Amino acid sequence: MRKPCIICGDLTNGGTRCDTHETELQQRKDTARNTPERQAYKRAMYGPYYRQQRKAILATATHCAICGHAFKQGDKIEADHIYPGNPLSPLQPAHRSCNQRKSGKAL
């Protein structure tokens, strides 16, 4: 179903923006993701300490720390920071979907 673009009113291919405005939005998002500040933050959050701890957590993980369900074969498992935004925070195993739902909030 074609809907009007929320910016200019032209008909879309079913989204909220026309092709022109969707492209502009993606370019703004890409630019925001690639700032030096963002890259420095990611290096701090996911550097050698994180990778070492993540490896140990995932090797012994049996249950999701967020929902409490046991991991099944094929589940996507992540190492979640207990205190979001703190690179030295302890990690806990979590389903990818649980971790994304939790987002940047502490439990």
N, C-alpha and C positions, 0 to 999 in steps of 0.2 A: 504494500500500500504506500503510495507516494504521499509525503507530507511536506508542508512548507518549511523551508530553512528557518531556523530560529534567529538568524542574523539578517538575511535579505528578503526572505519570503519566497524565493524560487523553489520549485518543487524538487524534492530530494528523491533518492532511490530507496527510501524507507527509513533513513536515519534522521538525525535531528539537524544536520547541516548539508548544504549543497556540496558538490565536489570541491569547489574553490575554497569554501570556508573550512571544510574538513582537512584539506591539504595545509592550510594556514595553521589550524589547530595542531596538527601533527608536527609541523615545523617548530612551533613554539614549545611543544613538549620535548622534542628532541634537543632543542637548544638548552632548555632548563636542566635536562638530564646530564649534559656534558659540560657543565661549568667546572672550573678548577676547584671551587669549594665542595661541590658534590663529589668529585673524584677523590679529594683528600678525605672526606668523610667516609667514603666506601673503603679506602685503603686502611683507615683507622679501625673501622668496624669489622672488616673481613680480612685482616692481615694474617700473618703467621700464627699468632696466638689463637685466633678464631679457628683457623684450619686444623691446628693440632687438637684443640678441644672438640671440634666437630667430629673428627675422625674417631676419637675415643667414645664419644656419646653415641654415634650411630652404630658402632661395633657392638655395643651392649644393649641397645634399645629394644624393649619388649612392648611397652605401652606408651600411648600419647599422654604427655603431661597436661594437656589442655582438656581433652574430652575423656581421658581415662580408658579408652578402648584399646584392645591389643592390636598390634600391627599385623596385617595379613600380607600374604605374598602379593607383590605388585604394588603395595601402598607406596606413595611418594612420601618419604620421611625427610624432615628438615631439622636442623639444630637451631632452636629458638633462643634468643636472648631473654633471660628472665626479667631483666631490667632494660627495656628498650632504650636505645640511644647511648648505652654505656658499653664501650668496647671491651671492658674488663668484666662485664657481667657473666655470671655462670650461664651455661647453656643447658637446655632441656630438650629431649626428643619430642617432636610433634608431627602430626599429619600436615602436609602442605596446606590442605584446605582449612584446617583448624588454625594454623599459623596465619594464614591470609585473613581469616575472619577476625582474629584477635588484633591484627594490624599492629599499630604502634602503642597499644595499651598494655599496661602491666596487668597480670591476673589479679 
